[in-house]
Amino acid sequence: MRFTLFAAVSLVLGILFAQGTRAETNIVTGCGVDGCGEPSPYQEARAAYENGDYAEAAKNLKRLEAWAKAGHKGAQELLGIMYRYGHGVPKDSKKAFAFLLQAAEAKKPLAEYHLAAMYYSGEGVQPNPSIALMWVHIALVHFDEGPEKQQAAQSRDDMYAHTKRREKDRACQMAVEWLIKKGEGGLAETLCR
């Protein structure tokens, strides 16, 4: 049941926003030398993915992977989700985990949420309810108000119902430590209510 719940929820959440680019693109900022305007291959891949056209999304795979390797957090997040579900690429939980972890470390809430689901279900990683809850807590801090945050809160509550008190406490402690390490200690007070 764990995998089914989080797989369905993760698919519903979709991909978060990104910046536009032109032909000569700075892969970190997402903008070309003459500004942000025409869609970049990343934007086109993201839009195709959101529309369910996974083959189209994968057409720029080599470029997306180069961007992800160079630090483009949106590309890391998108590739992580594509590899997690095998959408336009062969399903590969190890690659998915690696890309999602990079994006999550950069405070991308959808990537944080996907990591939580992977840790909770044991998808490509040893199941660990404490680490799963930690990532859900962190995602809740980073998501803007809206349906994604509401779904993440519901997932947290579902996880709480199946998690021991000791694991809940450890998850909260790890989330606070992570936020402090990232310079967001002030957000820690909203955790673990």
N, C-alpha and C positions, 0 to 999 in steps of 0.2 A: 504493500500500500504506500509506503514512503516514497518510492521512486515515481509511481504513477501520479501522486498528488503534486510533487514538485516539478515533474516534467511538464504536466499540464499548466501549472501556474507559470513556470518559466517561459513557456511558449507564449502565453497570453501577455506577458509583460512587454515583449517586443524589444526594439533597439532604441536607445536614447539618441538625442540630437547630436549633430556634428557641424563643423564650419564648412563653408563653401570654398572652392579653390579654382584657379585657372591652370593652364597647361604647365607652366614652370612652377612647380609647387614646392613650398617648404613643407616637408612631411610632418614637422612638429606643430607648426601653427595652422597648417591647412590652407594657407593663403599663397597666391602667386605673386610674382614681382609687381604686377599691376593691380593688385587687390584681390578681394574675394568676389567671385561673380559666377562664372560657369561651373557646372558640377564637376567635381573631381572624380576619378575612378572610384575612390572610397565612397563618395556620396552616391554615385550611381549604384555601386554594389549594395550599399545600405538600403537605398530605396527599393531596389529589386528584391532584396531579402524581405523587407517589410511587406512587399506585395506578394510574397510567396513564390517568386520566380527565382528559385535557388540556383538553377543552371546559369542564369544571367548574372547573379551575384558572384558566382565563382569564376566568371570570365577574367576578372582582374586579380586572380588568386596570387600569382607571383608578385605582383606589385603590392597587393595588400600585405603579403607576408614581409616584403622588404620594408614597408612602412611600419608594420608592427615591430619588426626587429630594430628599427631606428627610433622607436619610442612613441609612435602614434597610438594613443590610448584607445581611440575609437576603433581603429583597425584591430587592435588586440582584442577588444571586447567582441567585435563582430566575428572575427575568426574563431574565437573561443566558443561562441554560440554555434557557429556553423559546424565546427568539428564535434561539438558535443552531441548534436543531433544528426550529423551526417547530411546536412542540407547543402547540396551542391559539391560536397567533398566527401571522401570516405570518412565514416564515423571513426573518431580517434579520441578516446577519453584522455589520454596522456597529453596530446597536443592541446586539447580543449582546456584542460586544467592549467597547463603552462601559460597559455594566452590569457585566460581569465584571471589567473593570479597576478600577472603583470598589470592588467587593467585595474584589478581590485586594489592593488598596492597604490595605485594612482587615484584612488577614491572614486572609481566609477561604480555607482550603486547597483547597476544591473549585473555587472561582473561579480560584485560582492554577493549578490543574491544567488547567482548561479553557483558560486563556490559553496555557499551554504547548502544548496540542494545536493551538490555532488558529495559533500562530506556527510550529509545526513543519510543519503541512500547508499553510499559506498561506491559511487560511480567513478571509476578510474582512480580511486584513492581509498585508503582504509577508512571505514565508517568511523566517525567521531562526532557524537552529538554535541560535545562541548564546543568544538571548533565550528560546527555547523551553526550553533546558536550565536557564537561570537560574530560570524559573518552576517547573520541576519540582523543582529543588533547594530552593527556598523552600517549596513545597508539602510536601515531605518533612519539613522542619523543623516545619511547623505541623500536619500530620496527626497524630492520636493513633494509637497502635499499633492495628493491625487490618487488615482487608482493603483499605481504601482506601490505606493507606500501603504495603502490600505491592504493590498494583497500580501505584502511582506509582513505586516502586523498580524494578519490572519495566519500566515504560515508559522510565524513565531509562536502564536498561541497554540497551534496544532502541535508544534514541536514540544512546547512546554508540557502538554498533556501526556507525552510519551517519554519524558526525560526526568531522570532522578534529580533531586534537589542539589546534590553535590555537583552534578554536571552543569546545572543552571548557574550556580554560584561561580564555578570556574569560568564559564562562558562570559559572564558579566565582567569578571576580573580581567580576562584576556582582552575583551573589547575596550575596556577603560585603558589598559596599558597600551594597546594599539593606537588609540586616539591620542593619548599623551605623546607617544613616540612620533606621531604625525603632526604634532603641534596643534591638536584639536581637543586638548584636555577640557576646555570649557564646555564642549558638547557632551562630555561624559555624564553630566548630571541628568540628562534626559534618558539615560539607559536604565534598564532593569527595574522598571517600576512594578 
